[in-house]
Amino acid sequence: MHTAAPSRGWGWIADGFQLFRQQKWPWVGMSLLYVLIWVGMSMLQSFGQVLLSSSMPLFVAGFLLAAQKRSLDQSISVADLFLGWRLHFRPLAGYCLFLLPISIVSEYIAQNLLQSHGVQHTLLIAAEIALLLFGLLCSFIPALLIFNGVGFWQALSLSVRAVLRNWQPMLLSLLAFVLLGLLTLLTLGLAFLVLLPVMYLALFLSWREIFGEEAA
C-alpha cells in the first residue's frame, strides 16, 4: 500500500478526465442510464431509496470495470454499467447486504431530520456525519473486491487504512468534487453526466496508485 502525494488528489481527477475524453459518449450514456434508474427507484419513495443505496456497489463496480477497460485501451459501452452485476455479483452482494441496515438508517435520518428538534435533531445530524465519514472510509471496497479478489472484511480493513494513510489527497479530491458538483448547477445539472464518470475514473486511478503492485 502506497502513500500518494497530496497533489495527486487533483491529479487523479485530471487524469480521469483525460480517460473520459478518449471515449466520452459511452460514459455519458452510462451516467444517463444510472440517473434514469435513480429517478425510477425514487418513485418508490423510501423503499426505492434504500434499495438503490444498498445496491450502489454493483453500479460502482460497473464504472470501475469500464475504467479498467479504458486504461487497457479497450472500448466501452453503456451496457458496462451492469458489469458488476454480471461478473462479480456474489462478492458485491455481500457488501450490499452489509449496506442494507446502514441505508435504512440513512433514509430514516433523511425523512426525519427537518422535522426534528432539540437533542433529537443534534443526534440525527451527528449520525448523518458519521455515516458520511464511514462511507468515505469505504471508498476502495468495491475495487478491492473486484480487482484484488479479497474478502469483504479484508477489503473493509484495507480501505480504511488506505483512506487514513492518504487522507490529504483524498480530502483534496473530495473538496474538488464538491466544488465541481456545485458548478454543475450552472448547467442545470447536465455537466453531472460528465462529472459522475470522472469521479469513478479518479477512484479507479487512486486505487491503482495506492495499492501499486497489489493492483496488478
C-alpha positions as CSV (number, residue, x, y, z in Angstrom):
1,M,0.0,0.0,0.0
2,H,1.5,3.3,-1.1
3,T,1.1,6.9,0.2
4,A,0.3,9.3,-2.6
5,A,1.4,13.0,-2.6
6,P,-1.4,15.4,-1.6
7,S,-1.4,17.0,-5.1
8,R,-2.5,13.6,-6.5
9,G,-5.9,14.4,-5.3
10,W,-6.4,16.7,-8.2
11,G,-4.1,14.7,-10.4
12,W,-6.5,11.7,-10.3
13,I,-9.3,13.9,-11.4
14,A,-7.3,15.5,-14.2
15,D,-6.1,12.0,-15.4
16,G,-9.6,10.7,-15.1
17,F,-11.0,13.4,-17.3
18,Q,-8.3,12.6,-19.9
19,L,-9.6,9.0,-19.9
20,F,-13.1,10.2,-20.1
21,R,-12.3,12.3,-23.2
22,Q,-11.0,9.3,-25.1
23,Q,-14.4,7.8,-25.4
24,K,-16.8,10.3,-23.9
25,W,-20.2,9.3,-25.2
26,P,-20.4,5.8,-23.7
27,W,-19.5,7.4,-20.3
28,V,-22.3,10.0,-20.7
29,G,-24.7,7.2,-21.7
30,M,-23.7,5.2,-18.6
31,S,-24.3,8.3,-16.4
32,L,-27.7,9.0,-18.1
33,L,-28.8,5.4,-17.6
34,Y,-27.8,5.5,-13.9
35,V,-29.7,8.7,-13.4
36,L,-32.8,7.2,-15.1
37,I,-32.5,4.2,-12.7
38,W,-32.2,6.6,-9.8
39,V,-35.3,8.6,-10.9
40,G,-37.2,5.4,-11.3
41,M,-36.3,4.0,-7.9
42,S,-37.0,7.3,-6.3
43,M,-40.7,6.9,-7.4
44,L,-40.8,4.0,-4.9
45,Q,-40.1,6.6,-2.2
46,S,-38.3,5.3,0.9
47,F,-38.2,1.7,-0.3
48,G,-36.7,2.7,-3.6
49,Q,-34.1,4.9,-1.9
50,V,-33.0,2.1,0.4
51,L,-32.8,-0.4,-2.4
52,L,-30.8,1.9,-4.6
53,S,-28.4,2.9,-1.8
54,S,-27.7,-0.6,-0.8
55,S,-27.2,-1.8,-4.4
56,M,-24.9,1.0,-5.3
57,P,-21.7,-1.1,-5.1
58,L,-22.9,-3.1,-8.1
59,F,-23.2,0.1,-10.2
60,V,-19.9,1.5,-8.9
61,A,-18.3,-1.8,-9.9
62,G,-19.6,-1.2,-13.5
63,F,-18.0,2.2,-13.7
64,L,-14.7,0.8,-12.2
65,L,-14.6,-2.1,-14.6
66,A,-15.2,0.2,-17.5
67,A,-12.4,2.4,-16.2
68,Q,-10.1,-0.6,-16.2
69,K,-11.1,-1.4,-19.8
70,R,-10.2,2.2,-20.9
71,S,-6.9,2.0,-19.0
72,L,-6.1,-1.0,-21.1
73,D,-7.2,0.9,-24.3
74,Q,-10.3,-1.3,-24.7
75,S,-13.6,0.1,-25.9
76,I,-16.5,0.5,-23.5
77,S,-20.3,0.6,-23.9
78,V,-23.3,1.8,-22.0
79,A,-24.0,-1.8,-21.0
80,D,-20.8,-1.9,-19.0
81,L,-22.8,-0.2,-16.2
82,F,-24.0,-3.7,-15.4
83,L,-20.6,-5.5,-15.5
84,G,-20.6,-5.6,-11.7
85,W,-24.0,-7.5,-11.7
86,R,-22.8,-9.9,-14.4
87,L,-19.2,-10.6,-13.4
88,H,-18.9,-10.0,-9.6
89,F,-22.4,-10.3,-8.2
90,R,-21.5,-12.7,-5.3
91,P,-18.7,-10.7,-3.6
92,L,-20.5,-7.4,-4.2
93,A,-23.8,-8.8,-2.9
94,G,-22.2,-9.4,0.4
95,Y,-21.2,-5.7,0.6
96,C,-24.8,-4.7,-0.5
97,L,-26.2,-6.7,2.4
98,F,-23.8,-5.0,4.8
99,L,-25.1,-1.6,3.5
100,L,-28.7,-2.5,3.8
101,P,-29.2,-1.6,7.5
102,I,-27.0,1.5,7.0
103,S,-29.2,2.5,4.1
104,I,-32.3,2.1,6.2
105,V,-30.8,4.3,9.0
106,S,-29.7,6.9,6.4
107,E,-33.2,7.0,4.9
108,Y,-34.7,7.4,8.4
109,I,-32.4,10.3,9.1
110,A,-33.4,11.9,5.7
111,Q,-37.1,11.6,6.5
112,N,-36.9,12.9,10.0
113,L,-34.1,15.5,10.1
114,L,-36.1,18.6,9.1
115,Q,-38.9,17.7,11.4
116,S,-36.7,17.0,14.4
117,H,-35.9,19.4,17.2
118,G,-33.5,19.8,20.1
119,V,-31.5,16.8,21.2
120,Q,-33.0,14.5,18.5
121,H,-32.0,17.0,15.8
122,T,-28.4,17.1,17.1
123,L,-28.2,13.3,17.3
124,L,-29.6,12.9,13.7
125,I,-27.0,15.4,12.3
126,A,-24.2,13.6,14.2
127,A,-25.4,10.3,12.9
128,E,-25.5,11.6,9.3
129,I,-22.0,13.0,9.6
130,A,-20.8,9.6,11.0
131,L,-22.4,7.8,8.1
132,L,-20.8,10.1,5.5
133,L,-17.4,9.7,7.1
134,F,-17.8,5.9,7.2
135,G,-18.8,6.0,3.5
136,L,-15.6,7.8,2.7
137,L,-13.6,5.2,4.6
138,C,-15.3,2.5,2.5
139,S,-14.3,4.2,-0.8
140,F,-12.0,1.4,-2.0
141,I,-14.1,-1.6,-1.0
142,P,-15.7,-2.2,-4.5
143,A,-12.3,-2.0,-6.2
144,L,-10.7,-4.3,-3.7
145,L,-13.5,-6.9,-4.1
146,I,-13.5,-7.0,-7.9
147,F,-9.8,-6.4,-8.7
148,N,-7.9,-7.8,-5.8
149,G,-10.3,-10.6,-5.0
150,V,-10.1,-10.2,-1.3
151,G,-13.0,-11.0,1.1
152,F,-15.3,-8.2,2.4
153,W,-13.8,-7.8,5.9
154,Q,-10.3,-7.6,4.5
155,A,-11.5,-5.1,1.9
156,L,-13.0,-3.0,4.6
157,S,-9.8,-3.1,6.6
158,L,-7.6,-2.2,3.6
159,S,-9.9,0.6,2.5
160,V,-10.0,2.2,5.9
161,R,-6.2,2.0,6.2
162,A,-5.7,3.4,2.6
163,V,-8.0,6.3,3.2
164,L,-6.5,7.2,6.5
165,R,-3.0,6.9,5.1
166,N,-3.9,9.1,2.1
167,W,-6.3,11.5,3.8
168,Q,-4.7,14.5,2.2
169,P,-5.1,13.6,-1.5
170,M,-8.5,12.0,-0.7
171,L,-9.6,15.2,1.1
172,L,-8.4,17.3,-1.9
173,S,-10.4,15.1,-4.3
174,L,-13.5,15.3,-2.1
175,L,-13.4,19.1,-1.9
176,A,-12.7,19.4,-5.7
177,F,-15.7,17.2,-6.5
178,V,-17.9,19.1,-4.1
179,L,-16.9,22.4,-5.9
180,L,-17.3,20.8,-9.3
181,G,-20.7,19.4,-8.3
182,L,-21.8,22.9,-7.3
183,L,-20.6,24.2,-10.7
184,T,-22.8,21.6,-12.5
185,L,-25.8,23.6,-11.2
186,L,-24.8,26.3,-13.7
187,T,-25.5,23.8,-16.5
188,L,-28.9,22.7,-14.9
189,G,-27.2,19.5,-13.9
190,L,-26.2,18.4,-17.4
191,A,-22.5,18.6,-16.5
192,F,-23.2,15.9,-13.9
193,L,-23.3,13.4,-16.7
194,V,-19.6,14.1,-17.2
195,L,-18.7,14.6,-13.5
196,L,-20.1,11.2,-12.4
197,P,-17.9,9.0,-14.7
198,V,-14.8,11.2,-14.0
199,M,-15.4,10.6,-10.3
200,Y,-15.3,6.9,-10.7
201,L,-12.3,7.1,-13.1
202,A,-10.5,9.1,-10.5
203,L,-11.4,6.4,-7.9
204,F,-10.0,3.7,-10.2
205,L,-6.8,5.6,-10.7
206,S,-6.4,6.3,-7.0
207,W,-6.9,2.6,-6.2
208,R,-4.3,1.6,-8.8
209,E,-1.8,4.1,-7.5
210,I,-2.3,3.5,-3.8
211,F,-2.3,-0.3,-4.0
212,G,0.5,-0.4,-6.5
213,E,1.8,-3.9,-7.2
214,E,-1.3,-5.3,-5.5
215,A,-3.4,-3.7,-8.2
216,A,-1.8,-5.6,-11.0
